[in-house]
């Protein structure tokens, strides 16, 4: 299955910050890492969001 997602540079930068990747990581890798994290450990997303609010 192929899914196309249209993200801005700002969106990708927010994702990089959210999951703690370096700023020069390619957008494709950022998105793949985020999806893998959510699939493998959905609770981790809640933890990250809680930490962001603190």
PDB file of N, CA, C and O in Angstrom:
ATOM      1  N   UNK A   1       0.844  -1.166   0.000  1.00  0.00           N
ATOM      2  CA  UNK A   1       0.000   0.000   0.000  1.00  0.00           C
ATOM      3  C   UNK A   1       0.894   1.235   0.000  1.00  0.00           C
ATOM      4  O   UNK A   1       1.911   1.290   0.692  1.00  0.00           O
ATOM      5  N   UNK A   2       0.497   2.207  -0.779  1.00  0.00           N
ATOM      6  CA  UNK A   2       1.251   3.446  -0.846  1.00  0.00           C
ATOM      7  C   UNK A   2       0.379   4.569  -0.316  1.00  0.00           C
ATOM      8  O   UNK A   2      -0.771   4.724  -0.728  1.00  0.00           O
ATOM      9  N   UNK A   3       0.931   5.348   0.596  1.00  0.00           N
ATOM     10  CA  UNK A   3       0.210   6.475   1.179  1.00  0.00           C
ATOM     11  C   UNK A   3       1.042   7.728   0.931  1.00  0.00           C
ATOM     12  O   UNK A   3       2.245   7.747   1.191  1.00  0.00           O
ATOM     13  N   UNK A   4       0.400   8.757   0.434  1.00  0.00           N
ATOM     14  CA  UNK A   4       1.081  10.026   0.219  1.00  0.00           C
ATOM     15  C   UNK A   4       0.613  11.025   1.269  1.00  0.00           C
ATOM     16  O   UNK A   4      -0.584  11.193   1.502  1.00  0.00           O
ATOM     17  N   UNK A   5       1.587  11.684   1.898  1.00  0.00           N
ATOM     18  CA  UNK A   5       1.290  12.667   2.933  1.00  0.00           C
ATOM     19  C   UNK A   5       2.006  13.952   2.565  1.00  0.00           C
ATOM     20  O   UNK A   5       3.197  13.951   2.253  1.00  0.00           O
ATOM     21  N   UNK A   6       1.271  15.032   2.606  1.00  0.00           N
ATOM     22  CA  UNK A   6       1.832  16.333   2.278  1.00  0.00           C
ATOM     23  C   UNK A   6       2.116  17.083   3.572  1.00  0.00           C
ATOM     24  O   UNK A   6       1.195  17.508   4.270  1.00  0.00           O
ATOM     25  N   UNK A   7       3.410  17.244   3.888  1.00  0.00           N
ATOM     26  CA  UNK A   7       3.814  17.951   5.100  1.00  0.00           C
ATOM     27  C   UNK A   7       4.693  19.134   4.738  1.00  0.00           C
ATOM     28  O   UNK A   7       5.464  19.082   3.780  1.00  0.00           O
ATOM     29  N   UNK A   8       4.567  20.185   5.504  1.00  0.00           N
ATOM     30  CA  UNK A   8       5.426  21.343   5.297  1.00  0.00           C
ATOM     31  C   UNK A   8       6.742  21.148   6.036  1.00  0.00           C
ATOM     32  O   UNK A   8       6.887  20.235   6.849  1.00  0.00           O
ATOM     33  N   UNK A   9       7.682  22.007   5.745  1.00  0.00           N
ATOM     34  CA  UNK A   9       8.978  21.954   6.427  1.00  0.00           C
ATOM     35  C   UNK A   9       8.782  22.164   7.931  1.00  0.00           C
ATOM     36  O   UNK A   9       9.469  21.544   8.742  1.00  0.00           O
ATOM     37  N   UNK A  10       7.860  23.025   8.290  1.00  0.00           N
ATOM     38  CA  UNK A  10       7.563  23.281   9.705  1.00  0.00           C
ATOM     39  C   UNK A  10       7.020  22.026  10.380  1.00  0.00           C
ATOM     40  O   UNK A  10       7.399  21.715  11.509  1.00  0.00           O
ATOM     41  N   UNK A  11       6.131  21.299   9.692  1.00  0.00           N
ATOM     42  CA  UNK A  11       5.579  20.062  10.239  1.00  0.00           C
ATOM     43  C   UNK A  11       6.680  19.045  10.507  1.00  0.00           C
ATOM     44  O   UNK A  11       6.707  18.410  11.561  1.00  0.00           O
ATOM     45  N   UNK A  12       7.585  18.896   9.551  1.00  0.00           N
ATOM     46  CA  UNK A  12       8.682  17.944   9.712  1.00  0.00           C
ATOM     47  C   UNK A  12       9.596  18.370  10.855  1.00  0.00           C
ATOM     48  O   UNK A  12      10.048  17.526  11.629  1.00  0.00           O
ATOM     49  N   UNK A  13       9.870  19.652  10.973  1.00  0.00           N
ATOM     50  CA  UNK A  13      10.721  20.131  12.065  1.00  0.00           C
ATOM     51  C   UNK A  13      10.073  19.866  13.425  1.00  0.00           C
ATOM     52  O   UNK A  13      10.767  19.525  14.384  1.00  0.00           O
ATOM     53  N   UNK A  14       8.754  20.019  13.516  1.00  0.00           N
ATOM     54  CA  UNK A  14       8.050  19.719  14.757  1.00  0.00           C
ATOM     55  C   UNK A  14       8.157  18.242  15.091  1.00  0.00           C
ATOM     56  O   UNK A  14       8.355  17.877  16.250  1.00  0.00           O
ATOM     57  N   UNK A  15       8.025  17.383  14.072  1.00  0.00           N
ATOM     58  CA  UNK A  15       8.162  15.944  14.290  1.00  0.00           C
ATOM     59  C   UNK A  15       9.575  15.595  14.736  1.00  0.00           C
ATOM     60  O   UNK A  15       9.758  14.781  15.640  1.00  0.00           O
ATOM     61  N   UNK A  16      10.579  16.209  14.104  1.00  0.00           N
ATOM     62  CA  UNK A  16      11.977  15.965  14.510  1.00  0.00           C
ATOM     63  C   UNK A  16      12.157  16.286  15.987  1.00  0.00           C
ATOM     64  O   UNK A  16      12.745  15.505  16.736  1.00  0.00           O
ATOM     65  N   UNK A  17      11.650  17.431  16.395  1.00  0.00           N
ATOM     66  CA  UNK A  17      11.774  17.850  17.787  1.00  0.00           C
ATOM     67  C   UNK A  17      11.017  16.902  18.703  1.00  0.00           C
ATOM     68  O   UNK A  17      11.508  16.537  19.771  1.00  0.00           O
ATOM     69  N   UNK A  18       9.834  16.510  18.290  1.00  0.00           N
ATOM     70  CA  UNK A  18       8.989  15.638  19.093  1.00  0.00           C
ATOM     71  C   UNK A  18       9.649  14.300  19.376  1.00  0.00           C
ATOM     72  O   UNK A  18       9.603  13.813  20.505  1.00  0.00           O
ATOM     73  N   UNK A  19      10.264  13.699  18.361  1.00  0.00           N
ATOM     74  CA  UNK A  19      10.857  12.382  18.569  1.00  0.00           C
ATOM     75  C   UNK A  19      12.359  12.441  18.809  1.00  0.00           C
ATOM     76  O   UNK A  19      13.001  11.401  18.957  1.00  0.00           O
ATOM     77  N   UNK A  20      12.924  13.633  18.849  1.00  0.00           N
ATOM     78  CA  UNK A  20      14.325  13.797  19.252  1.00  0.00           C
ATOM     79  C   UNK A  20      15.343  13.435  18.189  1.00  0.00           C
ATOM     80  O   UNK A  20      16.400  12.895  18.514  1.00  0.00           O
ATOM     81  N   UNK A  21      15.054  13.718  16.936  1.00  0.00           N
ATOM     82  CA  UNK A  21      16.012  13.450  15.870  1.00  0.00           C
ATOM     83  C   UNK A  21      16.804  14.709  15.546  1.00  0.00           C
ATOM     84  O   UNK A  21      16.389  15.824  15.864  1.00  0.00           O
ATOM     85  N   UNK A  22      17.961  14.504  14.902  1.00  0.00           N
ATOM     86  CA  UNK A  22      18.788  15.638  14.512  1.00  0.00           C
ATOM     87  C   UNK A  22      18.116  16.430  13.402  1.00  0.00           C
ATOM     88  O   UNK A  22      17.289  15.893  12.664  1.00  0.00           O
ATOM     89  N   UNK A  23      18.463  17.689  13.281  1.00  0.00           N
ATOM     90  CA  UNK A  23      17.794  18.576  12.337  1.00  0.00           C
ATOM     91  C   UNK A  23      18.089  18.247  10.882  1.00  0.00           C
ATOM     92  O   UNK A  23      17.339  18.682  10.008  1.00  0.00           O
ATOM     93  N   UNK A  24      19.141  17.502  10.583  1.00  0.00           N
ATOM     94  CA  UNK A  24      19.469  17.205   9.189  1.00  0.00           C
ATOM     95  C   UNK A  24      18.958  15.850   8.739  1.00  0.00           C
ATOM     96  O   UNK A  24      19.317  15.380   7.659  1.00  0.00           O
ATOM     97  N   UNK A  25      18.130  15.218   9.545  1.00  0.00           N
ATOM     98  CA  UNK A  25      17.540  13.943   9.176  1.00  0.00           C
ATOM     99  C   UNK A  25      16.537  14.164   8.045  1.00  0.00           C
ATOM    100  O   UNK A  25      15.740  15.101   8.091  1.00  0.00           O
ATOM    101  N   UNK A  26      16.581  13.300   7.032  1.00  0.00           N
ATOM    102  CA  UNK A  26      15.684  13.452   5.882  1.00  0.00           C
ATOM    103  C   UNK A  26      14.226  13.320   6.319  1.00  0.00           C
ATOM    104  O   UNK A  26      13.911  12.532   7.211  1.00  0.00           O
ATOM    105  N   UNK A  27      13.335  14.093   5.689  1.00  0.00           N
ATOM    106  CA  UNK A  27      11.913  14.050   6.060  1.00  0.00           C
ATOM    107  C   UNK A  27      11.291  12.656   5.988  1.00  0.00           C
ATOM    108  O   UNK A  27      10.456  12.305   6.822  1.00  0.00           O
ATOM    109  N   UNK A  28      11.698  11.856   4.987  1.00  0.00           N
ATOM    110  CA  UNK A  28      11.150  10.509   4.859  1.00  0.00           C
ATOM    111  C   UNK A  28      11.485   9.660   6.073  1.00  0.00           C
ATOM    112  O   UNK A  28      10.652   8.893   6.556  1.00  0.00           O
ATOM    113  N   UNK A  29      12.706   9.800   6.560  1.00  0.00           N
ATOM    114  CA  UNK A  29      13.151   9.031   7.717  1.00  0.00           C
ATOM    115  C   UNK A  29      12.432   9.497   8.979  1.00  0.00           C
ATOM    116  O   UNK A  29      12.079   8.685   9.834  1.00  0.00           O
ATOM    117  N   UNK A  30      12.217  10.802   9.093  1.00  0.00           N
ATOM    118  CA  UNK A  30      11.494  11.354  10.241  1.00  0.00           C
ATOM    119  C   UNK A  30      10.089  10.766  10.307  1.00  0.00           C
ATOM    120  O   UNK A  30       9.649  10.308  11.361  1.00  0.00           O
ATOM    121  N   UNK A  31       9.397  10.781   9.188  1.00  0.00           N
ATOM    122  CA  UNK A  31       8.028  10.274   9.147  1.00  0.00           C
ATOM    123  C   UNK A  31       7.981   8.769   9.405  1.00  0.00           C
ATOM    124  O   UNK A  31       7.118   8.296  10.144  1.00  0.00           O
ATOM    125  N   UNK A  32       8.896   8.017   8.803  1.00  0.00           N
ATOM    126  CA  UNK A  32       8.948   6.569   9.030  1.00  0.00           C
ATOM    127  C   UNK A  32       9.237   6.262  10.500  1.00  0.00           C
ATOM    128  O   UNK A  32       8.627   5.359  11.072  1.00  0.00           O
ATOM    129  N   UNK A  33      10.147   6.995  11.107  1.00  0.00           N
ATOM    130  CA  UNK A  33      10.475   6.790  12.518  1.00  0.00           C
ATOM    131  C   UNK A  33       9.270   7.072  13.408  1.00  0.00           C
ATOM    132  O   UNK A  33       9.001   6.337  14.358  1.00  0.00           O
ATOM    133  N   UNK A  34       8.552   8.138  13.093  1.00  0.00           N
ATOM    134  CA  UNK A  34       7.370   8.494  13.876  1.00  0.00           C
ATOM    135  C   UNK A  34       6.296   7.409  13.767  1.00  0.00           C
ATOM    136  O   UNK A  34       5.711   7.004  14.771  1.00  0.00           O
ATOM    137  N   UNK A  35       6.044   6.948  12.552  1.00  0.00           N
ATOM    138  CA  UNK A  35       5.023   5.911  12.345  1.00  0.00           C
ATOM    139  C   UNK A  35       5.423   4.621  13.068  1.00  0.00           C
ATOM    140  O   UNK A  35       4.585   3.996  13.718  1.00  0.00           O
ATOM    141  N   UNK A  36       6.678   4.223  12.963  1.00  0.00           N
ATOM    142  CA  UNK A  36       7.149   3.011  13.653  1.00  0.00           C
ATOM    143  C   UNK A  36       6.982   3.149  15.162  1.00  0.00           C
ATOM    144  O   UNK A  36       6.568   2.205  15.834  1.00  0.00           O
ATOM    145  N   UNK A  37       7.304   4.323  15.691  1.00  0.00           N
ATOM    146  CA  UNK A  37       7.182   4.550  17.129  1.00  0.00           C
ATOM    147  C   UNK A  37       5.730   4.403  17.567  1.00  0.00           C
ATOM    148  O   UNK A  37       5.448   3.765  18.581  1.00  0.00           O
ATOM    149  N   UNK A  38       4.815   4.984  16.814  1.00  0.00           N
ATOM    150  CA  UNK A  38       3.395   4.932  17.167  1.00  0.00           C
ATOM    151  C   UNK A  38       2.863   3.497  17.062  1.00  0.00           C
ATOM    152  O   UNK A  38       2.067   3.066  17.897  1.00  0.00           O
ATOM    153  N   UNK A  39       3.302   2.765  16.045  1.00  0.00           N
ATOM    154  CA  UNK A  39       2.836   1.384  15.875  1.00  0.00           C
ATOM    155  C   UNK A  39       3.405   0.476  16.955  1.00  0.00           C
ATOM    156  O   UNK A  39       2.679  -0.335  17.529  1.00  0.00           O
ATOM    157  N   UNK A  40       4.694   0.604  17.233  1.00  0.00           N
ATOM    158  CA  UNK A  40       5.344  -0.286  18.197  1.00  0.00           C
ATOM    159  C   UNK A  40       4.983   0.020  19.643  1.00  0.00           C
ATOM    160  O   UNK A  40       4.874  -0.895  20.460  1.00  0.00           O
ATOM    161  N   UNK A  41       4.796   1.289  19.967  1.00  0.00           N
ATOM    162  CA  UNK A  41       4.527   1.672  21.353  1.00  0.00           C
ATOM    163  C   UNK A  41       3.627   2.910  21.389  1.00  0.00           C
ATOM    164  O   UNK A  41       4.115   4.027  21.566  1.00  0.00           O
ATOM    165  N   UNK A  42       2.313   2.715  21.222  1.00  0.00           N
ATOM    166  CA  UNK A  42       1.400   3.865  21.176  1.00  0.00           C
ATOM    167  C   UNK A  42       1.412   4.707  22.451  1.00  0.00           C
ATOM    168  O   UNK A  42       1.132   5.905  22.401  1.00  0.00           O
ATOM    169  N   UNK A  43       1.726   4.107  23.568  1.00  0.00           N
ATOM    170  CA  UNK A  43       1.767   4.832  24.837  1.00  0.00           C
ATOM    171  C   UNK A  43       2.903   5.855  24.835  1.00  0.00           C
ATOM    172  O   UNK A  43       2.815   6.889  25.496  1.00  0.00           O
ATOM    173  N   UNK A  44       3.961   5.562  24.093  1.00  0.00           N
ATOM    174  CA  UNK A  44       5.107   6.469  24.023  1.00  0.00           C
ATOM    175  C   UNK A  44       4.693   7.841  23.494  1.00  0.00           C
ATOM    176  O   UNK A  44       5.229   8.859  23.931  1.00  0.00           O
ATOM    177  N   UNK A  45       3.758   7.878  22.570  1.00  0.00           N
ATOM    178  CA  UNK A  45       3.273   9.155  22.044  1.00  0.00           C
ATOM    179  C   UNK A  45       2.605   9.972  23.143  1.00  0.00           C
ATOM    180  O   UNK A  45       2.806  11.184  23.223  1.00  0.00           O
ATOM    181  N   UNK A  46       1.823   9.328  23.981  1.00  0.00           N
ATOM    182  CA  UNK A  46       1.189  10.033  25.102  1.00  0.00           C
ATOM    183  C   UNK A  46       2.233  10.559  26.075  1.00  0.00           C
ATOM    184  O   UNK A  46       2.097  11.664  26.600  1.00  0.00           O
ATOM    185  N   UNK A  47       3.271   9.774  26.313  1.00  0.00           N
ATOM    186  CA  UNK A  47       4.344  10.195  27.224  1.00  0.00           C
ATOM    187  C   UNK A  47       5.052  11.425  26.666  1.00  0.00           C
ATOM    188  O   UNK A  47       5.311  12.381  27.397  1.00  0.00           O
ATOM    189  N   UNK A  48       5.362  11.402  25.378  1.00  0.00           N
ATOM    190  CA  UNK A  48       6.040  12.539  24.743  1.00  0.00           C
ATOM    191  C   UNK A  48       5.161  13.783  24.801  1.00  0.00           C
ATOM    192  O   UNK A  48       5.656  14.873  25.085  1.00  0.00           O
ATOM    193  N   UNK A  49       3.868  13.636  24.536  1.00  0.00           N
ATOM    194  CA  UNK A  49       2.966  14.777  24.578  1.00  0.00           C
ATOM    195  C   UNK A  49       2.871  15.333  26.004  1.00  0.00           C
ATOM    196  O   UNK A  49       2.808  16.548  26.190  1.00  0.00           O
ATOM    197  N   UNK A  50       2.859  14.461  26.996  1.00  0.00           N
ATOM    198  CA  UNK A  50       2.822  14.917  28.388  1.00  0.00           C
ATOM    199  C   UNK A  50       4.087  15.689  28.725  1.00  0.00           C
ATOM    200  O   UNK A  50       4.023  16.731  29.378  1.00  0.00           O
ATOM    201  N   UNK A  51       5.256  15.178  28.278  1.00  0.00           N
ATOM    202  CA  UNK A  51       6.513  15.854  28.549  1.00  0.00           C
ATOM    203  C   UNK A  51       6.574  17.210  27.859  1.00  0.00           C
ATOM    204  O   UNK A  51       7.155  18.151  28.401  1.00  0.00           O
ATOM    205  N   UNK A  52       5.987  17.323  26.677  1.00  0.00           N
ATOM    206  CA  UNK A  52       5.974  18.590  25.948  1.00  0.00           C
ATOM    207  C   UNK A  52       5.177  19.653  26.698  1.00  0.00           C
ATOM    208  O   UNK A  52       5.523  20.834  26.666  1.00  0.00           O
ATOM    209  N   UNK A  53       4.119  19.233  27.366  1.00  0.00           N
ATOM    210  CA  UNK A  53       3.269  20.181  28.103  1.00  0.00           C
ATOM    211  C   UNK A  53       3.943  20.669  29.383  1.00  0.00           C
ATOM    212  O   UNK A  53       3.640  21.760  29.866  1.00  0.00           O
ATOM    213  N   UNK A  54       4.839  19.883  29.922  1.00  0.00           N
ATOM    214  CA  UNK A  54       5.478  20.239  31.197  1.00  0.00           C
ATOM    215  C   UNK A  54       6.528  21.300  31.052  1.00  0.00           C
ATOM    216  O   UNK A  54       7.146  21.696  32.041  1.00  0.00           O
TER     217      UNK A  54
END
